[in-house]
Amino acid sequence: MIILGYWNLRGYGQSIRLLLEYLQVEYQDKLYHENGEEWFGTDKKNLNTNFPNLPYVIDGDVVVTESKVIPIYIIKKFKRFDLIGQNVDGSYNQNEITYLQLQEILKELLDKLEAQARIPSFKEEKEKIFNEQFNITFEKIKKQLGNQEYLLGNLTYVDLYFYEVLRNFQLFYPKIQIFTEYLKRIENIPQIKEYIQTKENKTFIFDSMKDKYYY
Ligand SMILES: N[C@@H](CCC(=O)N[C@@H](CS)C(=O)NCC(=O)O)C(=O)O
């Protein structure tokens, strides 16, 4: 059985959990306690890879780390090339490129939010920051989405990632409604719906980390 190892929080692990749920793969959601004892004390040293980190996936003898790479491993394993915008025969597909672009853009957006939210003045200035910095990117993504159901037309992993980015924005910007229909659409995918209703860990960030953010 695939083991997904990550801290007991959403973070870099959540969209990978959503992918495994979407694919209805049986997996162990190995959650590490925030005190880090189990991870740093034992498992990190014993993980059979030159690049031990969280999240990781263990699948038999295969160990994969790096949050952008793990989904590719899973998607290739289950031959769902469509979920990374690829054609089965490897021939050129513009979606494969747009997928990679979106992944970078969305990661930057999330990193920027997390960096900004660690600055004490964020609490007072967050609306201004949203309008001056984040909204520009959201407008571009809106254009990409257009009238399609998902960012590349059909569902890909980047939608599950974008979903998680939007959930983060909801936490820091509860009053701003963005991509509401799209969010609902993702949440209504049967496997995702089931996961949210039954297993989703509502704890967003460690209690200890909450102190690091201003919202
Ligand atoms: N580039 C890596 C970064 C991973 C990373 O920074 N992981 C953090 C949590 S988000 C961590 O605590 N890693 C455990 C460690 O450094 O041993 C990825 O995208 O997976």
Ligand as a Chemical Component Dictionary entry (heavy atoms), coordinates in Angstrom:
data_LIG
# 
_chem_comp.id                   LIG 
_chem_comp.type                 NON-POLYMER 
_chem_comp.pdbx_formal_charge   0 
_chem_comp.three_letter_code    LIG 
# 
loop_
_chem_comp_atom.comp_id 
_chem_comp_atom.atom_id 
_chem_comp_atom.alt_atom_id 
_chem_comp_atom.type_symbol 
_chem_comp_atom.charge 
_chem_comp_atom.model_Cartn_x 
_chem_comp_atom.model_Cartn_y 
_chem_comp_atom.model_Cartn_z 
_chem_comp_atom.pdbx_ordinal 
LIG N1  N1  N 0 10.847 21.259 -1.998 1  
LIG C1  C1  C 0 10.213 20.421 -1.026 2  
LIG C2  C2  C 0 10.093 21.186 0.267  3  
LIG C3  C3  C 0 9.569  20.305 1.366  4  
LIG C4  C4  C 0 9.493  21.021 2.702  5  
LIG O1  O1  O 0 9.907  22.181 2.852  6  
LIG N2  N2  N 0 8.929  20.315 3.659  7  
LIG C5  C5  C 0 8.735  20.869 4.967  8  
LIG C6  C6  C 0 7.251  20.921 5.280  9  
LIG S1  S1  S 0 6.343  21.834 4.105  10 
LIG C7  C7  C 0 9.384  20.015 6.026  11 
LIG O2  O2  O 0 9.111  20.230 7.200  12 
LIG N3  N3  N 0 10.217 19.063 5.653  13 
LIG C8  C8  C 0 10.811 18.161 6.606  14 
LIG C9  C9  C 0 12.302 18.199 6.616  15 
LIG O3  O3  O 0 12.884 19.244 6.260  16 
LIG O4  O4  O 0 12.897 17.205 7.015  17 
LIG C10 C10 C 0 8.834  19.979 -1.539 18 
LIG O5  O5  O 0 8.226  20.738 -2.322 19 
LIG O6  O6  O 0 8.377  18.898 -1.196 20 
# 
loop_
_chem_comp_bond.comp_id 
_chem_comp_bond.atom_id_1 
_chem_comp_bond.atom_id_2 
_chem_comp_bond.value_order 
_chem_comp_bond.pdbx_ordinal 
LIG N1  C1  SING 1  
LIG C1  C2  SING 2  
LIG C1  C10 SING 3  
LIG C2  C3  SING 4  
LIG C3  C4  SING 5  
LIG C4  O1  DOUB 6  
LIG C4  N2  SING 7  
LIG N2  C5  SING 8  
LIG C5  C6  SING 9  
LIG C5  C7  SING 10 
LIG C6  S1  SING 11 
LIG C7  O2  DOUB 12 
LIG C7  N3  SING 13 
LIG N3  C8  SING 14 
LIG C8  C9  SING 15 
LIG C9  O3  DOUB 16 
LIG C9  O4  SING 17 
LIG C10 O5  DOUB 18 
LIG C10 O6  SING 19 
# 
